């Protein structure tokens, strides 16, 4: 870290911790003996619960995970309705949901510089089991959350189940899919991004227009730019009870896409052509607000306007997960970021969607991976879908996805084909539809190298509609590697065993109505060692 190191940061946010049980290790919940800070409220008082934003856990490891909350008794008020002083928050972790077997407890300082967010990194827990956690302050207790540690790397594992989800536009529907995800029996959730949307209240953007019946809740204010704007927008989203239920039920691997900052941003370039130095200010504030509101490790703490978000996690000998970051290091989109033909610029080898350092990290990780399966968990579609508007027109592709970065795409698929044929699955989101398809170099009828599931949105796009046969047939006629597509809201459920990877494309019929069930639109499986998806 520039200007201060990790130890100094821990001292700044210092807290005490107690570990229960013989031989227990100290948690990395900042356990240094330091003087109390000067600006501390020793006897905080809250008229209502300060845990109105719920709790969450994330980034599990074999010996622990991160637990999170943020003090905000009045989430939409300035500073969440909390006085601008530091205050101690108690936390505890137990082996049972009634907290009769508490194995870790301690205190963590909530500071106004981080919007009174609390991140506790736990260590020394047992592998491959559930734990329950909660927070307390000033006589108030949070809801109880449940998390799960990873199995040890050497564990022979038969099964991993997880969900991929994202794109949750608050104004476009109920977060029912998150409630259904909370009910799933899974090991983790991968959030592919677009946790919030930066745009204004629909009524501000459409003055004088009648509000459609599909709009029944609204953003808090105009488009967001400052760190306080982003904090308030996260508070709005995280007040949703369905989203809170999912966070309390499962550990998350978080990642961000574009709308956590601005639509289709790329490195230090935004879509409004602001000078990079100006956009860097917006980006830095947005990334800090993101960190404050997510269950992330200290390794992701923002510094110099960036966050370390690409990382890996291993479920025994069965699954290695590589979480990518396709925003911070990418080249600017080609062809003015418009849907367009794949021009020579698109294929230029010096352009990248991941940055070359992250690409090398991923390639080395895949090459060295000893697990039965490998998951590339990222944000935007790897399938190269082309579409002609007329039979005579040139095929068109999206420039914000991997189709706009064909040099990166070619290198990745060549690496998979050489080193990990038949055991890599890619998962992404972003485009508000379910897709399932096989990955080939470029387009056409080439050799199948791998496969991809694209998870649809939680709400973005509204109710949507099921695809009619002519539309799907037309899309597949130009993209024979595509298996299916569905314009409904929902999530992707994956069930990974030693020989099969199954993906269920789950949908919610309407997000304009609350509490509907989730059903399976389609299911596909990949067999280990044999690239390609087959319908179930």
C-alpha positions as CSV (number, residue, x, y, z in Angstrom):
1,X,0.0,0.0,0.0
2,X,1.2,3.5,-0.9
3,X,1.8,5.6,2.3
4,X,1.0,2.8,4.7
5,X,1.2,-0.9,4.9
6,X,-1.3,-3.6,5.9
7,X,-0.2,-3.6,9.6
8,X,-0.7,0.1,9.9
9,X,-4.2,-0.2,8.4
10,X,-5.0,-2.9,10.9
11,X,-3.8,-0.7,13.7
12,X,-5.9,2.1,12.5
13,X,-9.0,-0.1,12.5
14,X,-7.9,-2.1,15.5
15,X,-10.1,-4.2,17.7
16,X,-9.8,-6.9,20.3
17,X,-10.7,-10.6,19.7
18,X,-11.2,-13.6,21.8
19,X,-11.0,-17.2,20.6
20,X,-12.7,-20.0,22.4
21,X,-11.5,-23.6,22.5
22,X,-8.2,-25.3,23.1
23,X,-5.6,-24.5,20.5
24,X,-7.7,-22.0,18.7
25,X,-5.9,-19.5,16.5
26,X,-6.4,-15.8,16.8
27,X,-8.7,-14.5,14.1
28,X,-7.3,-11.8,11.8
29,X,-10.0,-9.5,13.1
30,X,-7.3,-6.9,14.0
31,X,-6.0,-8.2,17.3
32,X,-3.3,-5.7,18.2
33,X,-2.9,-4.0,21.6
34,X,-3.2,-0.3,20.6
35,X,-4.4,2.8,22.4
36,X,-8.1,3.6,21.9
37,X,-8.8,6.1,19.1
38,X,-9.5,9.7,20.1
39,X,-12.8,10.1,18.2
40,X,-14.8,7.3,19.8
41,X,-18.4,7.1,21.0
42,X,-18.2,4.9,24.1
43,X,-22.0,4.7,24.7
44,X,-23.7,4.8,21.3
45,X,-27.5,4.9,21.2
46,X,-29.9,4.0,18.4
47,X,-33.6,4.5,18.4
48,X,-34.0,1.7,15.9
49,X,-31.8,-1.2,14.8
50,X,-28.5,-0.1,13.4
51,X,-28.4,-3.3,11.4
52,X,-31.0,-2.3,8.8
53,X,-28.8,-3.3,6.0
54,X,-28.5,-6.9,7.2
55,X,-25.4,-9.1,7.3
56,X,-23.3,-11.0,4.8
57,X,-20.3,-13.3,4.4
58,X,-17.9,-13.9,1.6
59,X,-14.5,-15.1,0.2
60,X,-14.6,-18.4,2.1
61,X,-11.4,-20.4,2.7
62,X,-10.8,-23.7,4.4
63,X,-10.2,-22.0,7.8
64,X,-12.6,-19.0,7.6
65,X,-14.4,-16.3,5.7
66,X,-15.3,-12.6,6.0
67,X,-18.4,-11.5,7.9
68,X,-19.8,-8.1,7.2
69,X,-22.4,-5.5,8.3
70,X,-22.7,-1.8,8.2
71,X,-24.3,0.4,10.9
72,X,-27.2,2.4,9.3
73,X,-30.3,2.9,11.5
74,X,-31.6,5.3,8.9
75,X,-30.1,3.9,5.7
76,X,-31.1,6.7,3.3
77,X,-30.3,9.6,5.7
78,X,-26.8,11.3,5.4
79,X,-24.2,9.0,6.9
80,X,-26.9,6.3,7.5
81,X,-28.2,8.2,10.5
82,X,-25.0,7.4,12.5
83,X,-23.0,10.1,14.3
84,X,-19.6,10.7,12.8
85,X,-17.6,8.9,15.4
86,X,-16.0,5.6,15.8
87,X,-17.7,2.9,17.8
88,X,-17.1,-0.7,18.8
89,X,-19.2,-3.5,17.3
90,X,-19.3,-6.9,19.0
91,X,-19.4,-10.0,16.8
92,X,-19.5,-13.8,17.4
93,X,-19.3,-17.0,15.5
94,X,-20.9,-20.3,16.5
95,X,-21.1,-23.9,15.4
96,X,-24.9,-23.8,15.9
97,X,-27.6,-21.4,15.0
98,X,-28.7,-21.0,18.6
99,X,-25.1,-19.9,19.6
100,X,-24.7,-22.5,22.3
101,X,-21.2,-23.4,20.9
102,X,-19.6,-20.0,20.3
103,X,-16.1,-20.5,18.8
104,X,-15.0,-16.9,18.0
105,X,-16.0,-13.5,19.4
106,X,-14.5,-10.1,19.5
107,X,-14.9,-6.4,18.7
108,X,-14.4,-4.5,15.6
109,X,-14.2,-0.7,15.2
110,X,-16.8,0.9,12.8
111,X,-15.3,4.1,11.5
112,X,-17.0,7.0,9.7
113,X,-14.3,7.0,7.0
114,X,-15.7,3.7,5.9
115,X,-19.4,4.5,6.4
116,X,-19.3,2.5,9.6
117,X,-18.9,-0.8,7.7
118,X,-17.6,-3.8,9.6
119,X,-15.4,-6.5,8.0
120,X,-14.1,-9.3,10.1
121,X,-11.7,-11.8,8.5
122,X,-12.0,-15.1,10.4
123,X,-9.2,-17.7,10.6
124,X,-8.7,-21.0,12.5
125,X,-12.1,-22.5,11.8
126,X,-12.8,-26.1,10.8
127,X,-12.9,-26.9,7.0
128,X,-16.0,-27.8,5.1
129,X,-18.7,-26.9,7.6
130,X,-21.4,-24.3,8.3
131,X,-21.0,-21.6,10.9
132,X,-23.4,-19.0,12.2
133,X,-22.5,-15.4,13.0
134,X,-24.1,-12.2,14.3
135,X,-23.2,-8.6,15.5
136,X,-24.3,-6.6,18.5
137,X,-24.0,-2.9,19.6
138,X,-25.8,-0.8,22.2
139,X,-28.3,-3.5,23.0
140,X,-29.2,-4.2,19.4
141,X,-28.5,-7.5,17.7
142,X,-28.3,-8.2,14.0
143,X,-30.0,-10.9,12.1
144,X,-28.2,-14.2,12.2
145,X,-26.1,-15.1,9.1
146,X,-24.8,-18.5,8.0
147,X,-21.6,-19.2,6.1
148,X,-19.5,-22.2,5.2
149,X,-15.8,-22.9,5.0
150,X,-14.2,-24.6,2.0
151,X,-12.9,-28.1,2.2
152,X,-9.2,-28.6,2.4
153,X,-7.4,-28.7,-1.0
154,X,-6.6,-32.4,-0.6
155,X,-10.1,-33.4,0.1
156,X,-11.7,-35.9,-2.3
157,X,-15.0,-34.2,-3.0
158,X,-18.0,-35.6,-4.8
159,X,-20.2,-32.6,-5.3
160,X,-20.3,-28.8,-5.3
161,X,-23.5,-26.8,-5.8
162,X,-23.6,-23.0,-6.4
163,X,-25.6,-20.2,-7.9
164,X,-24.5,-17.4,-10.3
165,X,-26.6,-14.2,-10.3
166,X,-26.5,-10.5,-10.8
167,X,-27.9,-7.5,-12.7
168,X,-30.5,-6.4,-10.0
169,X,-32.0,-3.1,-11.2
170,X,-34.0,-1.9,-8.2
171,X,-36.6,-0.1,-10.2
172,X,-37.5,-2.9,-12.6
173,X,-39.0,-5.5,-10.2
174,X,-39.0,-7.5,-7.0
175,X,-35.8,-9.3,-5.9
176,X,-37.8,-12.5,-5.7
177,X,-34.9,-14.5,-7.3
178,X,-32.7,-13.7,-4.3
179,X,-35.4,-15.1,-2.0
180,X,-35.4,-18.3,-4.0
181,X,-31.6,-18.4,-4.0
182,X,-31.7,-18.1,-0.2
183,X,-33.8,-21.3,-0.2
184,X,-31.4,-23.3,-2.4
185,X,-29.1,-25.9,-0.8
186,X,-25.8,-24.6,-2.2
187,X,-22.2,-24.0,-1.2
188,X,-21.7,-20.5,-2.4
189,X,-23.1,-17.7,-4.7
190,X,-21.1,-16.0,-7.4
191,X,-22.3,-12.5,-8.0
192,X,-21.2,-11.5,-11.5
193,X,-21.9,-7.8,-11.0
194,X,-24.3,-4.9,-11.5
195,X,-25.2,-5.0,-7.9
196,X,-26.5,-1.4,-8.2
197,X,-27.4,0.8,-11.1
198,X,-26.1,4.3,-11.2
199,X,-29.0,5.9,-13.1
200,X,-31.6,8.4,-11.8
201,X,-35.1,7.9,-10.5
202,X,-37.3,7.1,-13.5
203,X,-39.5,10.0,-12.7
204,X,-36.5,12.4,-12.9
205,X,-35.5,11.0,-16.2
206,X,-39.1,11.1,-17.6
207,X,-40.6,14.3,-16.3
208,X,-44.3,14.7,-16.9
209,X,-44.8,11.2,-18.2
210,X,-47.3,8.8,-16.6
211,X,-45.6,6.2,-14.5
212,X,-46.1,2.8,-16.0
213,X,-47.6,0.1,-13.8
214,X,-44.3,-1.9,-14.0
215,X,-42.6,0.9,-12.1
216,X,-43.6,0.6,-8.4
217,X,-40.3,1.5,-6.7
218,X,-37.7,4.1,-7.6
219,X,-34.1,5.1,-7.2
220,X,-33.2,7.6,-4.5
221,X,-32.4,10.7,-6.5
222,X,-30.6,11.6,-9.7
223,X,-27.6,9.8,-11.3
224,X,-24.9,9.2,-8.7
225,X,-21.4,10.6,-8.9
226,X,-19.9,11.2,-5.4
227,X,-19.0,8.6,-2.7
228,X,-22.0,9.7,-0.6
229,X,-24.2,9.2,-3.6
230,X,-22.9,5.6,-4.1
231,X,-23.2,4.9,-0.4
232,X,-26.9,6.0,-0.4
233,X,-27.6,3.9,-3.5
234,X,-26.1,0.8,-1.9
235,X,-28.2,1.5,1.2
236,X,-31.4,1.5,-0.9
237,X,-30.5,-1.8,-2.6
238,X,-29.3,-3.5,0.6
239,X,-32.5,-2.6,2.4
240,X,-34.3,-5.1,0.3
241,X,-35.4,-8.1,2.5
242,X,-35.0,-10.7,-0.3
243,X,-31.4,-9.6,-1.0
244,X,-30.7,-9.6,2.7
245,X,-32.0,-13.2,3.0
246,X,-29.7,-14.5,0.3
247,X,-26.7,-12.8,1.9
248,X,-27.6,-14.2,5.3
249,X,-28.0,-17.7,3.9
250,X,-24.8,-18.3,1.8
251,X,-21.2,-17.0,1.4
252,X,-20.7,-14.9,-1.7
253,X,-17.8,-14.5,-4.1
254,X,-18.4,-10.9,-5.2
255,X,-17.3,-9.2,-8.4
256,X,-18.3,-6.0,-10.1
257,X,-19.2,-5.1,-13.7
258,X,-20.0,-1.7,-15.1
259,X,-23.1,-0.2,-13.3
260,X,-21.3,-0.2,-9.9
261,X,-19.6,2.9,-11.5
262,X,-21.0,3.8,-14.9
263,X,-22.4,2.0,-17.9
264,X,-19.7,0.3,-20.0
265,X,-16.7,1.9,-18.4
266,X,-13.3,0.6,-19.3
267,X,-10.3,1.2,-17.1
268,X,-10.2,5.0,-16.8
269,X,-12.6,5.7,-19.7
270,X,-16.3,6.3,-19.3
271,X,-19.1,6.5,-21.9
272,X,-19.5,10.3,-21.4
273,X,-15.9,11.0,-22.6
274,X,-14.9,12.7,-19.4
275,X,-11.2,13.4,-19.0
276,X,-9.6,10.3,-17.4
277,X,-8.4,12.4,-14.5
278,X,-12.0,13.4,-13.7
279,X,-13.5,9.9,-14.2
280,X,-10.8,8.5,-11.9
281,X,-12.3,10.6,-9.1
282,X,-15.7,9.1,-9.7
283,X,-14.3,5.6,-10.0
284,X,-12.3,5.9,-6.8
285,X,-15.3,6.9,-4.8
286,X,-17.5,4.3,-6.3
287,X,-14.9,1.5,-5.6
288,X,-14.6,2.6,-2.0
289,X,-18.4,2.5,-1.6
290,X,-18.4,-0.9,-3.2
291,X,-15.8,-2.2,-0.7
292,X,-17.7,-0.7,2.2
293,X,-20.8,-2.6,1.3
294,X,-19.5,-6.0,0.4
295,X,-18.1,-9.0,2.3
296,X,-14.6,-8.7,0.9
297,X,-11.1,-9.4,2.4
298,X,-8.6,-6.7,3.3
299,X,-6.7,-7.7,0.2
300,X,-9.4,-5.9,-1.8
301,X,-9.2,-2.7,0.2
302,X,-9.1,0.2,-2.3
303,X,-5.8,1.9,-2.8
304,X,-4.8,4.4,-5.5
305,X,-8.3,4.2,-6.9
306,X,-8.1,0.4,-7.7
307,X,-9.2,-2.8,-6.1
308,X,-7.6,-6.3,-6.2
309,X,-10.6,-8.3,-7.3
310,X,-9.3,-11.2,-9.3
311,X,-8.6,-14.3,-7.1
312,X,-9.2,-18.0,-6.9
313,X,-10.8,-20.5,-4.5
314,X,-10.6,-24.3,-4.4
315,X,-13.2,-26.8,-3.4
316,X,-11.1,-29.9,-2.6
317,X,-9.9,-31.8,-5.6
318,X,-13.2,-31.2,-7.5
319,X,-13.4,-27.5,-8.4
320,X,-11.0,-24.6,-8.8
321,X,-12.7,-21.2,-9.2
322,X,-11.0,-18.3,-10.9
323,X,-12.9,-15.0,-10.3
324,X,-12.0,-12.5,-13.0
325,X,-12.1,-8.7,-13.2
326,X,-13.0,-7.6,-16.8
327,X,-13.3,-3.8,-16.1
328,X,-10.3,-2.3,-14.4
329,X,-7.6,-3.3,-16.8
330,X,-9.4,-3.6,-20.2
331,X,-8.6,-1.6,-23.3
332,X,-11.2,0.8,-24.4
333,X,-14.0,-0.7,-26.5
334,X,-13.6,-0.7,-30.2
335,X,-15.8,1.0,-32.8
336,X,-17.1,3.6,-30.3
337,X,-18.6,0.8,-28.2
338,X,-21.4,0.2,-30.7
339,X,-22.8,-3.1,-32.0
340,X,-20.7,-3.4,-35.1
341,X,-18.8,-5.7,-37.4
342,X,-15.7,-7.3,-36.0
343,X,-13.1,-4.9,-37.6
344,X,-9.4,-5.5,-37.6
345,X,-9.1,-3.5,-34.3
346,X,-11.3,-6.1,-32.6
347,X,-8.7,-8.8,-33.4
348,X,-5.6,-6.7,-32.5
349,X,-3.4,-8.8,-30.2
350,X,-2.3,-5.8,-28.2
351,X,-5.9,-5.2,-27.0
352,X,-7.1,-6.9,-23.8
353,X,-10.2,-7.4,-21.7
354,X,-8.4,-8.6,-18.6
355,X,-5.1,-6.8,-18.8
356,X,-2.0,-8.9,-19.5
357,X,-1.0,-9.4,-15.9
358,X,-4.3,-10.9,-15.0
359,X,-4.3,-13.0,-18.1
360,X,-0.9,-14.5,-17.2
361,X,-2.2,-15.2,-13.7
362,X,-5.3,-17.0,-15.1
363,X,-3.3,-19.0,-17.6
364,X,-0.7,-20.1,-15.0
365,X,-3.6,-21.0,-12.6
366,X,-5.4,-23.1,-15.2
367,X,-2.2,-24.8,-16.3
368,X,-1.2,-25.8,-12.8
369,X,-4.7,-26.6,-11.6
370,X,-5.0,-30.2,-10.3
371,X,-8.8,-30.2,-9.8
372,X,-11.3,-32.3,-11.7
373,X,-13.1,-29.2,-13.0
374,X,-12.2,-25.5,-13.4
375,X,-14.6,-22.6,-13.3
376,X,-13.9,-19.2,-14.9
377,X,-16.3,-16.9,-13.1
378,X,-16.5,-13.5,-14.9
379,X,-18.8,-10.7,-15.9
380,X,-19.4,-10.6,-19.7
381,X,-20.3,-13.2,-22.4
382,X,-17.5,-15.2,-23.9
383,X,-19.7,-16.8,-26.5
384,X,-19.1,-15.0,-29.8
385,X,-22.7,-14.4,-31.0
386,X,-23.0,-12.7,-34.4
387,X,-26.2,-11.4,-35.9
388,X,-27.0,-10.1,-39.4
389,X,-29.7,-7.5,-39.5
390,X,-30.4,-8.5,-43.1
391,X,-29.1,-11.4,-45.2
392,X,-26.8,-9.1,-47.1
393,X,-25.5,-7.2,-44.1
394,X,-22.2,-7.9,-42.3
395,X,-22.5,-9.9,-39.1
396,X,-22.6,-7.7,-36.0
397,X,-21.2,-8.3,-32.5
398,X,-21.2,-6.5,-29.2
399,X,-18.1,-4.5,-28.4
400,X,-18.4,-4.6,-24.6
401,X,-18.1,-8.4,-24.3
402,X,-15.3,-10.8,-25.4
403,X,-16.6,-10.5,-29.0
404,X,-15.0,-7.0,-29.0
405,X,-11.7,-8.4,-27.7
406,X,-11.0,-11.3,-30.0
407,X,-7.3,-11.3,-29.3
408,X,-8.0,-12.0,-25.6
409,X,-10.6,-14.5,-26.6
410,X,-8.4,-16.4,-29.0
411,X,-5.6,-16.6,-26.4
412,X,-7.9,-17.9,-23.7
413,X,-9.5,-20.6,-25.8
414,X,-6.1,-21.7,-27.2
415,X,-4.8,-22.0,-23.7
416,X,-7.8,-24.1,-22.5
417,X,-7.6,-26.3,-25.6
418,X,-3.9,-26.9,-24.9
419,X,-3.9,-27.4,-21.2
420,X,-7.4,-28.1,-19.9
421,X,-9.6,-29.6,-22.6
422,X,-12.8,-30.9,-21.3
423,X,-12.7,-29.6,-17.7
424,X,-13.3,-25.8,-18.0
425,X,-16.7,-24.1,-17.8
426,X,-17.2,-20.4,-18.0
427,X,-20.0,-18.5,-16.3
428,X,-20.9,-14.8,-17.0
429,X,-23.9,-12.5,-17.0
430,X,-24.5,-8.8,-17.9
431,X,-26.9,-9.2,-20.9
432,X,-30.2,-9.9,-18.9
433,X,-30.9,-13.2,-20.6
434,X,-30.0,-16.9,-20.0
435,X,-27.7,-18.3,-22.7
436,X,-26.1,-21.7,-22.9
437,X,-23.6,-22.6,-25.6
438,X,-20.3,-24.1,-26.7
439,X,-17.1,-22.2,-27.2
440,X,-15.2,-22.3,-30.4
441,X,-12.6,-20.2,-32.0
442,X,-14.1,-17.2,-33.7
443,X,-17.4,-18.4,-35.3
444,X,-19.0,-21.1,-37.4
445,X,-18.7,-24.9,-37.1
446,X,-15.3,-25.1,-35.5
447,X,-14.0,-27.6,-32.9
448,X,-15.7,-27.3,-29.5
449,X,-13.2,-26.2,-26.9
450,X,-15.3,-25.5,-23.8
451,X,-18.8,-24.3,-22.8
452,X,-20.4,-21.3,-21.2
453,X,-23.5,-20.6,-19.2
454,X,-24.7,-17.0,-19.1
455,X,-26.9,-16.3,-16.1
456,X,-29.9,-14.0,-16.6
457,X,-30.6,-10.9,-14.5
458,X,-32.4,-10.8,-11.1
459,X,-34.7,-7.9,-12.3
460,X,-33.0,-6.0,-15.1
461,X,-35.2,-6.0,-18.2
462,X,-38.5,-6.4,-16.3
463,X,-40.7,-9.4,-16.7
464,X,-39.4,-10.4,-20.2
465,X,-40.8,-13.1,-22.3
466,X,-40.1,-16.7,-23.3
467,X,-38.3,-17.0,-26.7
468,X,-40.5,-17.9,-29.6
469,X,-39.2,-20.6,-31.9
470,X,-38.6,-18.5,-35.0
471,X,-36.4,-16.0,-33.0
472,X,-34.4,-18.7,-31.4
473,X,-34.0,-20.6,-34.6
474,X,-32.8,-17.5,-36.4
475,X,-30.2,-16.8,-33.8
476,X,-29.0,-20.4,-33.8
477,X,-28.9,-20.5,-37.6
478,X,-26.2,-17.8,-37.4
479,X,-24.6,-19.3,-34.3
480,X,-24.7,-23.1,-34.4
481,X,-22.8,-23.4,-31.2
482,X,-25.6,-21.7,-29.3
483,X,-27.9,-24.1,-27.4
484,X,-30.6,-21.8,-26.0
485,X,-31.6,-18.3,-24.9
486,X,-34.3,-17.1,-22.6
487,X,-35.4,-13.5,-21.9
488,X,-36.8,-14.1,-18.4
489,X,-35.4,-13.1,-15.0
490,X,-33.9,-15.6,-12.6
491,X,-30.5,-17.2,-11.9
492,X,-28.2,-20.1,-12.8
493,X,-27.9,-23.2,-10.5
494,X,-24.9,-25.4,-11.1
495,X,-24.5,-28.9,-9.7
496,X,-21.0,-30.2,-10.2
497,X,-20.0,-33.8,-9.7
498,X,-16.9,-35.7,-10.7
499,X,-18.3,-36.7,-14.1
500,X,-21.0,-34.2,-14.9
501,X,-21.5,-30.4,-14.7
502,X,-25.2,-29.6,-14.8
503,X,-26.6,-26.1,-15.3
504,X,-30.2,-25.3,-14.6
505,X,-31.5,-22.1,-16.1
506,X,-34.0,-21.0,-13.5
507,X,-36.6,-18.3,-14.1
508,X,-39.2,-16.3,-12.3
509,X,-42.3,-15.7,-14.4
510,X,-42.9,-12.1,-13.4
511,X,-40.8,-9.8,-11.3
512,X,-43.6,-7.2,-11.2
513,X,-45.4,-9.6,-8.8
514,X,-43.8,-10.6,-5.5
515,X,-42.9,-14.0,-4.1
516,X,-43.4,-16.2,-7.2
517,X,-41.7,-19.6,-7.5
518,X,-38.6,-20.3,-9.5
519,X,-38.9,-22.9,-12.3
520,X,-36.4,-24.5,-14.6
521,X,-36.5,-23.2,-18.2
522,X,-33.8,-25.6,-19.5
523,X,-31.0,-27.8,-18.2
524,X,-27.7,-28.8,-19.9
525,X,-24.8,-31.0,-18.8
526,X,-21.2,-31.2,-19.7
527,X,-19.3,-34.5,-19.3
528,X,-15.8,-34.4,-17.9
529,X,-13.2,-34.8,-20.6
530,X,-15.7,-34.2,-23.4
531,X,-16.2,-30.5,-24.3
532,X,-19.8,-29.6,-25.2
533,X,-23.2,-29.2,-23.7
534,X,-26.0,-31.7,-24.0
535,X,-29.7,-31.1,-23.1
536,X,-31.1,-32.9,-20.1
